[in-house]
Amino acid sequence: MGTTPSDYTFGNILGTQEINTRASFYRPGNRITFSGTNTNYSYRAMATHASGFNSKGWAYTLSASRRWAQEGYFEGTDYSANSFFVSVEKKINDKHSLNLTSILAQNSRGKSSPNTQEVTDLKGVEYNSYWGYQNGKKRNSRDKDIQEPMLILSHYWKLNENNRLNTNVSYQTGSIGNSRFDYTNGNNPDPTYYKKLPSYFLNDPANFTTIDGVIRNLPAEKAERNFVNDGQINWNALYAANGKSTFGGRSIFALYQDRTDDDQFNANSILTSSLSDNISLNAGVSFKKLKSHNFQYLEDLLGGQFYLDIDQFYVGDASQSDLNNPNREVGEGDTYGYNYNLNATVADAFSQFKFSYNKVDFYVAQSFTRTQYQREGLYKNGIYANNSYGDSEKLNFENFGFKGGLTYKITGRHLLSFNGAYLTKAPNLRNTFTNARLNNNITPDLESENVISMDASYIIRAPKLKARITGFMTKIQNTREISFYYGESLFDEDVVGTGNDNSFISEIVTGINKKNIGAELGIEYQITSTIKINGAASYGQYIIDNNPNLYVNDDGQASATNSSPITSFGKTYLKDYKQPGMPQQAYSLGLEYRSPKFWWIGANANYLADSYIDVSNVLRTDNFTLSPNGVPYDGSDEETVRKLLKQEKFDSFTLVNLVGGKSWRISKKNRNIFGFFASINNIFDIEYKTGGFEQSRKATFQDLQGDLATGNRSFGPKYFYGYGRTYFLNFYLNL
């Protein structure tokens, strides 16, 4: 938990996760399970066998599982996952043991779309715009496919009674692919594309007419009928358009994957040493080398014969994905669009001393890390002809960390605990380059992050009562975020704020400071030998703590003399905005009954509040209120702007869950057990938002006011919704 000690690594402020795959650590036996649910998958089957050591010093563990669904909770979300695990250990002698672990996890799932309020009002929260019928079956255009097998070879060496050395070497390879449509000389096939929705027509006064004394908007009415009655991808129309293509068999529409093929090598060595009865040492060194190949992979020509590797929004050389191979005709399985490698090398070392005495335990730890990043462009992009092909400069970061903590034992049942850490971290590899798909440009203001964390706890460990109350504070400084979108009224002839329609930009926000402060409570009380009550509470304030810098990279402004078309928008006024993606308040209360006859039932209620939307950064710059001539837009007074840019807070909600189970011993051996458990979550089928984000397309006060004018927003926020009522039923057999 948190920055408390780990025997294997220095760790991070949110703690460490340790999974032991050593074959001899698994309890010998067999386990078979079968599950049914209505969440993101429908069924799961799993079987595991662990041998334990035999007389020749061999142990092995095997496990295989499958999860699948034709459709999950949200429409059109198919699911297929297969997992295999093998671990084999050979005990050479009392001092040496070798273990080989192999893991293969394959996962393919259809995604669900975030939707505007307009779309949800018309189609409901389970609506998903990413699918449509093809030959009578639902087909999702946004599949995520993952396959990344891993091999781990471990050596366990008992140096003597007080010292142990564990050395591990691992290799991981495989791919992650996210599919979506590509189209040239065709219209966006997304059924929620803004020009297909009623709001697009309602926002145009020319579409209103008076019929029999009633004001009507016939195009909006037609768009609403079409969307309500269908509103899905028309796969047949895409195939038909490609079949009728006047470009000599060239596909107008295609399906591609944004692919990442990773090769990663890891090695580490960890020393565990008992220096005395009261002092222990953990120390380790590790090395990681990553080659991440990123490219656009043509998955399906949708009935066409080839696809042309150009960018339809540019002309001449600028339209070429690769000037070394211009006007390439690509087929299924080919790479096109963008193609580059990201290389990372990380070496680190840590040491940790733990001290244990009658009244006090304490620890100190330190770490040092050296990180190197480099981009290798495999295409000579036409927009960035002088800054895309070949190697970028090498970026080096040296970082360190310190942490320590103390536990004071008031009595054996009452304890006080304190932890603190200060560390620096290299920037995230993905946020190191402004637009890694197209060029070698480095993110402005690129520096390491700084992290400060402190917590204090009071802990009770009594026979019937277990409780912990914790206060915490964390500051994360100098982070950065990069996002991509179409923005209006950002550029025209290289002048900020002059109204170019539809610039596809990368937005870079640098120097972001975040502050998390709050308190947590966990409590468990055994009322009787069979009844237990438990509760948890968290109250916090998770905010942006400064006004960071915002830059915009517009590919349309790149030229032979401007290979880094980055414009500073100055500060984005985010200070005191809430961080998205989490409730600032969460409370839970549960009651559980366990019968001596091996059945149990429990229920809990969970209240979550103060979750906020992810705000648009560019809307909170001076560019939002200033017209092209530098004068504020009419009506953009402080009160109006504050009201417009007030961060949306989602409604609080309460979820009630029920869980129970029973087991039977089916032979005299205690381990031969058959049982089941079942749960129903969100019993009352509460509808709630789990997150969302503001769109940045309407990037000025004038444009946003126009989008809001009729009350029918074309570019309103998009939302994600949680599951309604769901169930999970699991049967298991232990032999």
Residue pairs with C-beta under 8 A, 6 or more apart in sequence:
1 15
2 13
2 14
2 15
2 419
2 453
2 455
2 472
3 11
3 12
3 13
3 15
3 403
3 405
3 419
3 420
3 421
3 453
3 455
4 15
4 405
4 419
5 282
5 352
5 354
5 363
5 365
5 405
6 16
6 18
6 282
6 352
7 18
7 270
7 272
7 282
8 16
8 18
8 270
8 282
8 284
9 16
9 284
9 286
9 350
10 348
10 350
10 352
10 365
10 366
10 367
10 401
10 403
10 423
11 403
12 423
13 421
13 423
13 451
13 453
13 474
21 85
21 87
21 99
21 101
21 103
21 152
22 87
22 89
22 99
22 154
22 156
23 50
23 51
23 59
23 60
23 61
23 87
23 88
23 89
23 99
24 52
24 53
24 59
24 89
24 91
24 97
26 50
26 52
26 61
26 87
27 50
27 52
28 50
28 51
28 52
29 49
29 50
29 671
29 734
29 735
30 47
30 48
30 49
30 50
30 734
30 735
31 46
31 47
31 48
31 732
31 733
31 734
31 735
32 46
32 47
32 48
32 732
32 733
32 735
33 44
33 45
33 46
33 47
33 730
33 731
33 732
33 733
34 43
34 44
34 45
34 46
34 730
34 731
35 43
35 44
35 45
35 728
35 729
35 730
35 731
36 42
36 43
36 44
36 727
36 728
36 729
37 43
37 44
37 726
37 727
37 728
37 729
38 72
38 73
38 726
38 727
39 72
39 73
39 723
39 726
39 728
40 69
40 72
40 73
40 77
40 79
40 109
41 67
41 68
41 69
41 72
41 79
41 81
42 68
42 69
42 70
42 71
42 72
42 79
43 67
43 68
43 69
44 65
44 66
44 67
45 65
45 66
46 63
46 64
46 65
46 66
47 63
47 64
47 65
48 61
48 62
48 63
49 61
49 62
49 63
50 59
50 60
50 61
50 62
51 58
51 59
51 60
51 61
52 59
53 59
53 89
53 91
57 90
57 91
57 92
58 88
58 89
58 90
58 91
59 88
59 89
59 91
60 86
60 87
60 88
60 89
61 85
61 86
61 87
62 85
62 86
63 83
63 84
63 85
63 86
64 82
64 83
64 84
64 85
65 82
65 83
66 81
66 82
66 83
67 79
67 80
67 81
68 79
68 80
68 81
69 77
69 78
69 79
69 80
70 78
70 138
71 77
71 78
71 138
72 78
72 79
72 109
72 110
73 126
73 723
73 724
73 726
74 112
74 126
74 127
74 128
75 112
75 126
75 127
75 128
75 131
75 138
76 110
76 112
76 128
76 130
76 131
76 138
76 139
76 140
76 232
77 109
77 110
77 111
77 112
77 128
77 140
78 108
78 109
78 110
78 138
78 140
78 143
79 108
79 109
79 110
80 106
80 107
80 108
80 109
81 105
81 106
81 107
81 108
81 109
82 104
82 105
82 106
83 103
83 104
83 105
83 106
84 102
84 103
84 104
84 105
85 101
85 102
85 103
86 101
86 102
87 99
87 100
87 101
87 102
88 99
88 100
89 97
89 98
89 99
89 100
90 97
90 98
90 99
91 97
92 98
94 158
95 157
95 158
95 159
96 155
96 156
96 157
96 158
97 155
97 156
98 153
98 154
98 155
98 156
99 152
99 153
99 154
99 156
100 151
100 152
100 153
100 154
101 150
101 151
101 152
101 153
101 154
102 149
102 150
102 151
102 152
103 149
103 150
103 152
104 147
104 149
104 150
105 146
105 147
105 148
105 149
106 146
106 147
107 144
107 145
107 146
107 147
108 143
108 144
108 145
108 146
109 143
109 144
110 130
110 131
110 140
110 142
110 143
111 130
111 140
111 142
111 143
111 144
111 178
112 128
112 130
113 127
113 128
113 129
113 130
113 142
113 192
114 692
114 693
114 718
114 719
114 720
115 123
115 127
115 129
115 192
115 718
115 719
116 192
116 713
116 715
116 716
116 717
116 718
116 719
117 713
117 716
117 717
117 719
118 197
118 198
118 199
118 712
118 713
118 716
119 127
119 129
119 192
119 197
120 127
120 719
120 721
122 198
122 224
122 227
122 228
122 231
123 227
123 228
123 231
125 687
125 721
125 724
126 724
127 231
128 140
129 190
129 191
129 192
129 231
129 232
129 233
130 140
130 141
130 142
130 233
131 138
131 139
131 140
131 141
131 232
131 233
132 138
132 139
132 141
132 191
132 232
132 233
132 234
132 235
133 139
133 232
133 235
134 235
134 236
139 233
139 235
141 179
141 180
141 181
141 189
141 233
141 255
142 178
142 179
142 180
143 177
143 178
143 179
144 176
144 177
144 178
144 179
145 175
145 176
145 177
145 178
145 179
145 257
146 174
146 175
146 176
146 177
147 174
147 175
148 172
148 173
148 174
148 175
148 176
148 262
149 172
149 173
149 174
150 170
150 171
150 172
151 170
151 171
151 172
152 168
152 169
152 170
153 168
153 169
153 170
154 166
154 167
154 168
155 166
155 167
155 168
156 164
156 166
157 164
157 165
157 166
157 167
158 164
159 165
162 273
162 274
162 275
163 271
163 272
163 273
163 274
164 271
164 272
164 273
165 269
165 270
165 271
165 272
166 269
166 270
166 272
167 267
167 268
167 269
167 270
168 266
168 267
168 268
168 269
168 270
169 265
169 266
169 267
170 265
170 266
170 267
171 263
171 264
171 265
171 266
172 262
172 263
172 264
172 266
173 261
173 262
173 263
173 264
174 261
174 262
175 259
175 260
175 261
175 262
176 259
176 260
176 262
177 257
177 258
177 259
177 260
177 297
177 299
178 257
178 258
179 255
179 256
179 257
179 258
179 299
180 255
180 256
180 257
180 258
181 188
181 189
181 190
181 253
181 254
181 255
181 256
182 253
182 254
182 255
182 256
182 307
182 337
183 189
183 252
183 253
183 254
184 252
184 307
184 308
184 310
184 312
185 247
185 252
185 312
186 241
186 252
186 253
187 193
188 195
189 233
189 234
189 237
189 238
189 253
190 196
190 233
191 227
191 230
191 231
191 232
191 233
192 231
194 200
194 714
194 715
196 223
196 226
196 227
197 223
197 227
197 714
198 220
198 221
198 223
198 224
198 227
198 712
199 220
199 712
199 713
199 714
200 223
200 714
201 207
201 217
201 219
201 220
201 223
202 217
202 220
202 710
202 712
203 706
203 707
203 709
203 710
203 712
203 714
207 217
207 218
207 219
207 220
208 215
208 216
208 217
209 215
209 216
209 217
209 218
210 216
235 302
238 253
238 302
238 303
239 302
239 303
241 252
241 253
242 251
242 252
242 253
242 301
242 302
242 303
242 304
243 303
243 304
245 251
245 252
245 304
247 308
249 304
249 305
249 306
250 304
250 305
250 306
250 307
250 308
250 329
251 301
251 302
251 303
251 304
251 305
251 306
251 307
252 304
253 302
253 304
254 298
254 299
254 300
254 301
254 302
254 304
254 307
255 299
255 300
255 302
256 296
256 297
256 298
256 299
256 336
256 337
257 296
257 297
257 299
258 294
258 296
258 297
259 293
259 294
259 295
259 296
259 297
260 292
260 293
260 294
261 292
261 293
261 295
262 290
262 291
262 292
262 293
263 290
263 291
263 293
264 288
264 289
264 290
264 291
265 288
265 289
266 286
266 287
266 288
267 286
267 287
268 284
268 285
268 286
268 287
269 284
269 285
269 286
270 282
270 283
270 284
271 281
271 282
271 283
271 284
272 280
272 281
272 282
273 280
273 281
273 282
273 283
274 280
274 281
275 281
278 355
278 356
278 357
279 353
279 354
279 355
279 356
280 353
280 354
280 356
281 351
281 352
281 353
281 354
282 350
282 351
282 352
282 354
283 349
283 350
283 351
283 352
284 349
284 350
285 347
285 348
285 349
286 346
286 347
286 348
286 349
287 345
287 346
287 347
288 344
288 345
288 346
288 347
289 344
289 345
289 346
290 342
290 343
290 344
290 345
290 346
290 429
291 341
291 342
291 343
292 341
292 342
292 343
292 344
292 429
293 340
293 341
294 338
294 339
294 340
294 341
294 342
294 436
294 437
295 335
295 337
295 338
295 339
295 340
295 378
296 335
296 336
296 337
296 338
296 339
297 333
297 334
297 335
298 307
298 330
298 331
298 332
298 333
298 334
298 335
298 336
299 332
300 332
301 307
301 331
301 332
305 331
306 329
306 330
306 331
307 329
307 330
307 331
307 336
308 327
308 328
308 329
308 330
309 320
309 321
309 322
309 325
309 327
309 328
309 329
309 330
309 336
309 337
310 319
310 320
310 321
310 327
311 318
311 319
311 320
311 321
311 382
311 383
312 319
313 319
313 504
314 382
314 383
314 556
316 382
317 323
317 326
317 382
317 385
318 382
318 383
318 558
319 382
320 326
320 327
320 381
320 382
321 328
321 336
321 337
321 338
321 379
321 381
321 382
322 328
322 339
322 379
322 380
322 381
323 380
323 381
323 382
323 385
324 379
324 380
324 389
328 336
330 336
337 437
338 379
338 381
338 437
338 438
339 377
339 378
339 379
340 375
340 376
340 377
340 378
340 379
340 436
340 437
341 375
341 376
341 378
342 373
342 374
342 375
342 376
342 429
342 430
342 436
343 373
343 374
343 375
343 376
344 371
344 372
344 373
344 429
345 371
345 372
346 369
346 370
346 371
346 372
346 426
347 369
347 370
348 367
348 368
348 369
348 370
349 367
349 368
350 365
350 366
350 367
350 368
350 401
351 365
351 366
351 367
352 363
352 364
352 365
352 366
353 363
353 364
353 365
354 361
354 362
354 363
355 361
355 362
355 363
358 409
359 408
359 409
360 406
360 407
360 408
360 409
361 406
361 407
361 409
362 404
362 405
362 406
362 407
363 404
363 405
364 402
364 403
364 404
365 401
365 402
365 403
365 404
366 400
366 401
366 402
366 403
367 400
367 401
367 423
368 398
368 399
368 400
369 397
369 398
369 399
369 400
369 401
369 426
370 396
370 397
370 398
370 399
371 396
371 397
371 398
371 399
371 426
372 394
372 395
372 396
372 397
373 394
373 395
373 397
373 426
373 429
373 432
374 391
374 392
374 393
374 394
374 395
375 391
375 392
375 433
375 436
375 440
376 390
376 391
376 392
377 388
377 389
377 390
377 391
377 392
377 439
377 440
378 389
379 388
379 389
380 388
380 389
381 388
381 389
381 438
381 439
383 438
383 439
383 555
383 558
384 438
384 439
384 440
384 441
384 558
384 563
385 560
386 560
386 563
387 439
387 440
387 441
387 563
387 564
388 438
388 439
388 440
390 440
391 440
392 433
392 440
392 442
393 440
393 442
395 432
395 442
395 446
397 426
397 427
397 448
399 423
399 424
399 425
399 426
399 448
400 423
400 424
401 421
401 422
401 423
401 424
402 421
402 422
402 423
403 419
403 420
403 421
403 422
403 423
404 419
404 420
404 421
405 417
405 418
405 419
405 420
406 417
406 418
407 415
407 416
407 417
407 418
408 415
408 416
408 417
409 415
410 416
412 461
413 460
413 461
413 462
414 458
414 459
414 460
414 461
415 457
415 458
415 459
415 461
416 456
416 457
416 458
416 459
417 455
417 456
417 457
417 458
417 459
418 454
418 455
418 456
418 457
419 453
419 454
419 455
419 456
420 453
420 454
420 455
421 451
421 452
421 453
421 454
422 450
422 451
422 452
422 453
423 450
423 451
424 448
424 449
424 450
424 451
425 448
425 449
425 451
426 448
426 449
427 443
427 446
427 447
427 448
427 449
427 480
428 480
430 436
430 482
431 443
431 480
431 481
431 482
432 442
432 443
432 446
433 439
433 440
433 441
433 442
433 443
434 441
434 442
434 443
434 444
434 482
434 506
434 508
434 551
434 553
434 564
434 566
435 441
435 484
435 506
435 553
435 555
438 555
439 558
439 563
439 564
441 553
441 563
441 564
441 566
443 480
443 482
443 508
443 510
444 508
444 510
444 549
444 551
444 566
444 568
445 480
445 510
445 511
445 549
446 480
446 510
447 478
448 478
449 476
449 477
449 478
449 479
450 475
450 476
450 477
450 478
451 474
451 475
451 476
451 477
452 473
452 474
452 475
452 477
453 472
453 473
453 474
453 475
454 472
454 473
454 474
455 470
455 471
455 472
455 473
456 470
456 471
456 472
457 468
457 469
457 470
457 471
458 468
458 469
459 467
459 468
460 466
460 467
460 468
463 526
464 525
464 526
465 523
465 524
465 525
465 526
466 523
466 524
466 525
467 521
467 522
467 523
467 524
468 520
468 521
468 522
468 523
469 519
469 520
469 521
469 522
470 519
470 520
470 521
471 518
471 519
472 516
472 517
472 518
472 519
472 520
473 515
473 516
473 517
474 515
474 516
474 517
475 513
475 514
475 515
475 516
475 545
476 513
476 514
476 515
476 516
477 513
477 514
478 510
478 511
478 512
478 513
479 512
479 513
479 514
480 508
480 509
480 510
480 511
480 512
481 508
481 509
481 512
481 617
482 506
482 507
482 508
482 509
483 506
483 507
483 617
483 696
484 504
484 505
484 506
484 507
485 504
485 505
485 507
485 695
485 696
485 697
486 502
486 503
486 504
486 505
486 697
487 502
487 503
487 505
487 507
487 552
487 618
487 696
487 697
487 699
488 499
488 500
488 501
488 502
488 503
488 697
488 698
488 699
488 700
488 703
489 497
489 498
489 499
489 500
489 501
489 699
489 700
489 702
489 703
490 496
490 497
490 500
490 503
490 505
490 552
490 554
490 618
490 623
490 699
491 498
491 500
491 503
491 552
491 554
491 556
491 557
491 567
492 498
492 499
492 500
492 628
494 557
495 628
496 567
496 569
496 623
497 623
497 626
497 627
497 628
497 700
498 628
499 628
500 556
503 554
503 556
504 554
504 555
504 556
505 552
505 553
505 554
505 555
506 552
506 553
507 550
507 551
507 552
507 553
507 617
507 618
507 696
508 550
508 551
508 552
508 553
508 566
509 548
509 549
509 550
509 551
509 572
509 617
510 548
510 549
510 550
510 551
511 546
511 548
511 549
512 544
512 546
512 548
512 574
513 544
513 545
513 546
513 548
514 542
514 543
514 544
514 545
514 579
515 541
515 542
515 543
515 545
516 540
516 541
516 542
516 579
517 540
517 541
518 538
518 539
518 540
518 541
518 542
518 584
519 538
519 539
519 540
520 536
520 537
520 538
520 539
521 535
521 536
521 537
521 538
522 534
522 535
522 536
523 534
523 535
523 536
524 532
524 533
524 534
524 535
525 532
525 533
525 534
526 532
527 533
530 593
530 594
530 595
530 596
531 591
531 592
531 593
532 591
532 592
532 594
533 589
533 590
533 591
533 592
534 588
534 589
534 590
534 592
534 604
535 587
535 588
535 589
535 590
536 586
536 587
536 588
537 586
537 587
537 588
538 585
538 586
538 587
539 584
539 585
540 584
540 585
541 584
542 578
542 579
542 582
542 584
543 576
543 577
543 578
543 579
544 574
544 575
544 576
544 577
544 578
544 579
545 575
545 576
546 574
546 575
547 571
547 572
547 573
547 574
547 575
548 571
548 572
548 574
549 568
549 570
549 571
549 572
550 568
550 569
550 570
550 571
550 572
550 617
550 618
550 621
551 566
551 567
551 568
551 569
552 566
552 567
552 569
552 618
553 564
553 565
553 566
553 567
554 565
554 567
555 565
556 565
557 565
557 567
558 565
559 565
569 618
569 621
569 622
569 623
570 621
570 622
571 621
571 622
572 617
572 618
572 620
572 621
573 620
573 621
574 615
574 617
574 620
577 612
577 615
577 647
578 584
578 610
578 612
578 647
578 649
579 612
580 611
580 612
580 613
580 614
580 615
580 691
580 692
580 693
581 611
581 614
581 691
582 611
583 608
583 609
583 610
583 611
584 609
584 610
584 611
584 612
585 607
585 608
585 609
585 610
585 652
586 606
586 607
586 608
586 609
587 606
587 607
587 608
588 604
588 605
588 606
588 607
589 604
589 605
590 602
590 603
590 604
590 605
591 602
591 603
591 604
592 600
592 601
592 602
593 600
593 601
593 602
594 600
598 662
598 663
598 664
598 665
598 675
599 660
599 661
599 662
599 663
600 660
600 661
600 662
601 658
601 659
601 660
602 658
602 659
602 660
603 656
603 657
603 658
603 659
604 656
604 657
605 654
605 655
605 656
605 657
606 654
606 655
606 656
606 657
607 652
607 653
607 654
608 652
608 653
608 654
608 655
609 652
610 649
610 652
611 649
611 650
611 689
611 690
611 691
612 647
612 648
612 649
612 650
613 647
613 648
613 649
613 650
613 691
613 692
613 693
613 694
613 717
614 691
614 692
614 693
614 694
615 645
615 647
615 693
615 694
616 693
616 694
616 695
616 696
616 699
617 696
618 624
618 696
618 699
619 645
619 694
619 696
619 699
619 704
620 645
623 699
623 700
624 641
624 645
624 699
624 700
624 701
624 704
625 632
625 633
625 636
625 641
625 700
625 701
626 632
626 633
627 633
627 702
633 700
633 701
633 702
635 701
635 705
636 701
641 701
644 701
644 704
644 708
648 692
648 694
648 717
650 688
650 689
650 692
651 688
651 689
653 686
653 688
654 686
655 681
655 682
655 686
655 688
656 682
656 683
656 684
657 679
657 680
657 681
657 682
657 683
658 679
658 680
658 683
659 677
659 678
659 679
659 680
660 677
660 678
660 679
661 675
661 676
661 677
661 678
662 675
662 676
662 677
663 673
663 674
663 675
663 676
664 673
664 674
664 675
665 672
665 673
666 672
666 673
666 674
671 734
671 735
672 734
672 735
673 732
673 733
673 734
674 731
674 732
674 733
674 734
675 731
675 732
676 729
676 730
676 731
676 732
677 730
678 727
678 728
678 729
678 730
679 727
679 728
680 725
680 726
680 727
681 723
681 725
681 726
681 727
681 728
682 722
682 723
682 724
682 725
682 726
683 725
684 725
685 724
685 725
686 724
687 721
687 724
688 721
688 722
689 719
689 720
689 721
689 722
690 720
690 721
690 722
691 719
691 720
692 717
692 718
692 719
692 720
693 717
693 718
694 717
695 715
695 716
695 717
695 718
697 715
698 704
698 706
698 707
698 715
707 713
707 714
707 715
707 716
